Amino acid sequence: MNSIEASSITVTPLNFIPDLSNATSVPLNETVCENWREIHHLVFHMANICFAVGLVIPTTYNLHMIVLRVMLTIGCALFIIWATLFRCALDIMIWNSVFLIINLLHCIYLLYKRRPIKIDKELSSLYKRMFEPLHVPPELFQRLTGQFCNIQTLKTGQAYAAEDKTSVDDRLSILLKGKMKVSYRGHFLHNIYPCAFIDSPEYRSTQMNRGETFQVSITADDNCKFLCWSRERLAYFLESEPFLFEIFKYLIGKDITNKLYSLNDPTLNDKTSQKIDRQPSLCSQLSVMQMRNSMASSSDGEEGLQNFLRGTSTASSLRQPSPCLRTSPKMKPIEESVEDDVFEPPSATTSKAP
């Protein structure tokens, strides 16, 4: 038995070189294609062209995802037609039917996300003037104004906030229509026009100190309509939207700056205030907050108001002679057009006391 097995084993010498010239070709595998079949139907090639077009669309194109899904859907539909009518392949038809449904649903979802957002007519001017220039998407603006805010109205003479009575922790509002006036102890300070925050200085101050009340009175100078947010719910929403949080910081700071300009120039109207587009500085914000939130801390409110407005165009209308006001004999009163040479130069003819 072992001798037969040993005799069947052939030993090849080390220096043996096979003769390939007389070797016959032996097929390596039965599935090797010897004769290529005819080219598939045109529908098959159109399906692959659709796949290729969808894959080569650059991502910089705005609608590239939608176009990609549309081309994949068309390609899968052509594959189903080819597999059903020309190939009679059930498995190809089933798989492409699954891919067709997936791509079609995804395409519908993308189209739904890009649907035109219809903004309420009362809020369209607010969006176009304040939020659209800052590239806030309409759907984000709709979320901001559609869940935790409402539109309220005030008739002429009604108060939005009462001095030393109304809390500043409850709401934040933007005027949509009409005009409001801000006053301190009966003295007019500035107006509030549409598409401007009503209580932006109070909102800014309550981020540092809670439990404060309005130090000014805000009343409707006309039939007014304003958009009002709940302060607490707005804060939670802005925490979840960092982009919108930065937008609100900019808008509130800009609004505070505009109110500071209005204090310096009470004739500033709505059209002129639109041209003021400066980045708000901390100095300007603190100045307005000092005026609207800290003037009541003065021992004499009348004197504190006049001291704050001294040197501005509003001071001339508010200054009234008072026996309590004492001026130094060495100082000139500060006029509107004169801000230098406050102190009088020493007189050469001053006589010495005996």
Secondary structure, 3 states (H helix, E strand, C coil): CHHHHHHCCCCCCCCCCCCCCCCCCCCCCCCCCCCCCCCCCHHHHHHHHHHHHHHHCCCCCCCHHHHHHHHHHHHHHHHHHHHHHHHCCHHHHHHHHHHHHHHHHHHHHHHHHCCCCCCCHHHHHHHHHHHHHHCCCHHHHHHHHHCCEEEEEECCCCEEECCCCCECCCEEEEEEECCEEEEECCEEEEEECCCEECCHHHHHHHCCCCCCECCCEEEECCCEEEEEEEHHHHHHHHHHCHHHHHHHHHHHHHHHHHHHHHHHCCCCCHHHHHCCCCCCCHHHHHHHHHHHHCHHHCCCHHHHHHHHHCCCCCHHHHCCCCCCCCCCCCECCCCCCCCCCCECCCCCCCCCCC
